[in-house]
Amino acid sequence: MLVQDVPRSKKLFLGGDFNGHIEGDSGDYESAHGGFGFGVRNSGGVAVIDFAAAYNLLVVNSLFKK
């Protein structure tokens, strides 16, 4: 199943160890990044957050301080 095939009336949860650092600063990703994180954003983090922003998703572990 593709992400775009999930009806908007349903909830979609994606989980896994994506090995990406999304950094603490949301930058241009306010819609997908909650403002918390650590480390320096790496290429894996850019891919994760780009994916989340493209599909109107949220990186939920960026919503709270670790």
VENGI-V649349 format. One record per residue. SS is DSSP state (h for helix, s for strand, l for the rest). PHI is phi as a letter, one per 40 degrees, with the letter a starting at -180 (* if undefined). D_LAST is the distance of its C-alpha to the last C-alpha in whole Angstrom. Layout:
ss=SS phi=PHI d_last=D_LAST
ss=SS phi=PHI d_last=D_LAST
This chain:
ss=l phi=* d_last=32
ss=l phi=c d_last=31
ss=h phi=d d_last=28
ss=h phi=c d_last=31
ss=h phi=c d_last=33
ss=l phi=c d_last=30
ss=l phi=c d_last=32
ss=l phi=c d_last=30
ss=l phi=c d_last=31
ss=l phi=b d_last=29
ss=l phi=b d_last=25
ss=l phi=b d_last=23
ss=l phi=b d_last=20
ss=l phi=b d_last=20
ss=l phi=b d_last=18
ss=l phi=i d_last=17
ss=l phi=c d_last=16
ss=l phi=c d_last=17
ss=l phi=f d_last=16
ss=l phi=b d_last=16
ss=l phi=c d_last=13
ss=l phi=c d_last=13
ss=l phi=g d_last=12
ss=l phi=c d_last=11
ss=l phi=c d_last=14
ss=l phi=c d_last=15
ss=l phi=f d_last=19
ss=l phi=c d_last=22
ss=l phi=b d_last=19
ss=l phi=d d_last=19
ss=l phi=c d_last=20
ss=l phi=b d_last=18
ss=s phi=b d_last=14
ss=l phi=c d_last=12
ss=l phi=h d_last=12
ss=l phi=b d_last=8
ss=l phi=i d_last=7
ss=l phi=a d_last=8
ss=l phi=g d_last=12
ss=l phi=b d_last=15
ss=l phi=d d_last=16
ss=l phi=b d_last=18
ss=h phi=c d_last=21
ss=h phi=c d_last=19
ss=h phi=c d_last=17
ss=h phi=c d_last=20
ss=h phi=c d_last=21
ss=h phi=c d_last=19
ss=h phi=c d_last=18
ss=h phi=c d_last=22
ss=h phi=c d_last=23
ss=h phi=c d_last=20
ss=h phi=c d_last=22
ss=h phi=c d_last=25
ss=l phi=b d_last=25
ss=l phi=f d_last=24
ss=l phi=b d_last=20
ss=l phi=b d_last=17
ss=s phi=c d_last=14
ss=h phi=c d_last=12
ss=h phi=c d_last=8
ss=h phi=c d_last=9
ss=l phi=c d_last=9
ss=l phi=a d_last=6
ss=l phi=c d_last=4
ss=l phi=c d_last=0
